[in-house]
Amino acid sequence: MGVNESTIQDRTLEALARTFFKESIKYGFRKIDYLRFVNFLLDMAMSNSKSFEANGRWIESVKIDESVSAKVLPLESERLRIRSFQPADAKVMQSWLQDDDGRHFLLSRVTAKSVELEKFVDDKSCLMGIITLKDDNPIGAVAYCNHNPQQHRAELRKIIGDPAKRAMGYAKEATQLWIQYGIQTLGLKKIYLSTLNSNIRNIKLNEELGFQVEGILRNEVYFDNKFHDLLRMGMFID
């Protein structure tokens, strides 16, 4: 693919533009401000063109390593383990779900109250794994929800609950391993997820893992006294 050909979906660009537009209204943007913003954006893009041309694209998809066995819990990667959720994990899970990043793990449930976590754990269509370091210290969780064995599909959730362990590549490493488990053990042919359209970091991570935007759910969830759009992203497995 040539360096001038886009690798980003229109829906992704629309979601990013919509998020910026909502914020720009709050700042009181006028037409001239949008033109100035576009000029600044183009200047920054041009100044970064050498890096872009060297890489050929902004995002490189991460390939699933089929040679890695991820069939039986606990799973193990270079730095992490994923084991089954245990009742004793509920306390640390509750602490993870208190901040904004953590609350999104139960996003479709809207809140992170203990009763919601209990329902989540007790749901027979959900399978949850706890992410630990090699010393067994728990740092996060992954889950497959709404698992439909007949349709070979499930919804993926992920969280690095320990704030000190975020932005270290653990989310990507754990999610890759969990995807392999879904493919090799659960026989999944489609994995999907939802994310806030304003969570640019998470959208980029999902795209790097191989997910693509399937649609925008307008005003899908309500918290912090306002409605929020969600992006529905999916991955198909041949």
N, C-alpha and C positions, 0 to 999 in steps of 0.2 A: 504494500500500500504506500502511495506517495506521501511526502511530508505535508502536502496541501490538502489531503483528503481527510475528512473528519472521521474520528473513531467514536464519537460521542453521540448518543441517540438524541433525537429532537425532544423527546419527552424529558430527558434529563436536563437539557438546556432550558426547556420551558419551566421546569420546576425551580431551577436556580434563578431564572429571571423573575418568576413570580415571587420568590422569597425576597429578592432584592427590592422589587417594586413595592411590596408591602412595607418594608422598612423605610424606603425612600419617602413614602407618603407621610410617615411619622416625622421625618426630618423636614418636611415642607418643600420637597423638590418641585421646581418648575421646569418647563420645557427646556430652557437654556441649561439647567443643571444636568439634565439627562444627556444633552449633547456634550457638555464638559466631561461628564463621567465616562462616556464612550471614548472620548479622545484620550483621557488618562489611561483607560483600559487598553486601548490600542498601543499606546506608547510603551506600556509595561510589557505587552505581548511581544512587540518588536524587539525590545531590549533583551528578551529571553529567547529570541528566535534561534540563537546558536545552540542552546541546550536542547531546544525542541528538535532541530534538524538532526542533531547527533543521535537522539533517541528514536526519532521517526514517529513518535506518538506520545501522548501525555500519559496514558495508562497502559500498563502491560498486564494482561490477564495472567493469573496464577494457574498453572496447570495442576490437576489432581494427580498425584503420584500413585498410580495403581500398584506399584511394586511394594508399597507400604501396607502391611496388614493391619486393618483396623476393624476386626470382626467381633471381638469379644472385649467387654469392659473388664478391667481398666485398659484404656488406650494409652499409648505412650508415644511422644514425639521427642525431638532433640532436647527441649527444655521443660516439657510439661507432661502431666498425666491427666486423664479424664476418667473418673470413677463414678459409680452410681451414687445418686443422692441418698443420704441417710437422714433419719429424723433429727439427729444431732446437728445437722447442717442448717436447720431452720433459723437458729439464732443469728448466725453470721449472715445468712441470706437477708434477714430482716434489716440488718445494719447496712447491707449493700443497697437496699431498695429505698433508702432515705433521700439520696441526692437525685438531681435531675437525670444523670446518666443511668443510675440504677433503676429509677422508676420506669424507664422506657422498656425494661425487660418484661414488664407486665403491662405494656402500653395498651393493648386491646382491652385490658381490664380497667384501664384508666387510673386506678389508684394502686398503692402498694401496701395496703393494710394487711394485717396478718391473716384475716379471714380470706382475703383474695389469694394470698400465697398458699393457704391450705387447700383451697379449691383447685388451684393450679397444680399442686403436687398430687392431689387425689384424682385428678382427671385421668381416666384410663386411656384417653387418646394422646396423652402427653408423656414424654420420656425425658427426664432431666439428668444431666451429668454435671458433676462438680469438677472444675478445673483446679489443679494443684500444681505447685512446683515439685521438683524432684524430692524435696524434703517433706512432702505431703502437706505443706502449708496451703490452704485453700485461698484462691485469689479471684475466682469467678465461677460462672456457670454457663452451660449451653443447654438447649432443649429442642426437641421436636414436638410441636403441638399439632392438634387436629390431624394426627396421623391416620391416613386412610389406606390400609393395606391393599384393598381392592383396586384403588386408583393409583397406587404406588406414589403417593405424594404426602408431603408434610410441611408445616410451617416452622422455620428455624428462628430461634431466639438465641441471643448471646449477650454476655455481660462480663466485663472485668470489674468486679466489685470493689477491689482494693484500689483506691485512688493512686497510691504510690506505684502501682504496677501498670498503670495505663500509659499509652504512648510508648510502649516498649516492644511492640510487635506480638504480644501474647494473644491478643484477640484474633489476629490473622492466623497464627500458628494453631490455636485451639480450634478455630472454625474450620480450617482445612482438614484437620483430623476428624472432626465431627461430621463433615460432609462425606469423608471416606467411609465412616461408620454407617452413615445413612445409605450409601450406595451398596456397600459390601454386605451389610448385615440386614438392613431393613428393606433392601431392594428398591429404593426410591428411584423414580424416574423424573420426578419434578420436586424441587425444593424452592420454597418461596418465603418471603419475609416482607415486613412493613417497616418503614422508617419515617421519621418526621422529615418533611421536605426541607426544613431549615438545618438539618444535621448534615452539613456538607462533608465532614470528616467520615461519618458512617456511610454515606452514599458512595464516596470514593473507595472506601474499604470494600464495600459490597461489590462494586464493579471490578476491583482488582481480584476478587475471589471468583469472578465469573458470572455474577448476577447482572441482569439487565432490567431496566425499568419497563414495567408492563402497563402501568397506568397511574393516574393521580386520583386519590380519593379525597374529594373536597370536603372540608369541615368534618372530618371523620371522627375525631376525638376531641373531648372537651376537658381541659384542666387549666389551672391558673386563670380562671375566669374568662377564657376565650377558646374558640374553636381552632383546631390545627389541621392542616392538610397532611395526608400520609402518601408516601410513595409506595406502590406495590412493586416489588422486584422479584424476579424468578430466574431459576436455572433449570435447564432441561438436560437430562442425561441420556445419551444414546444407549 
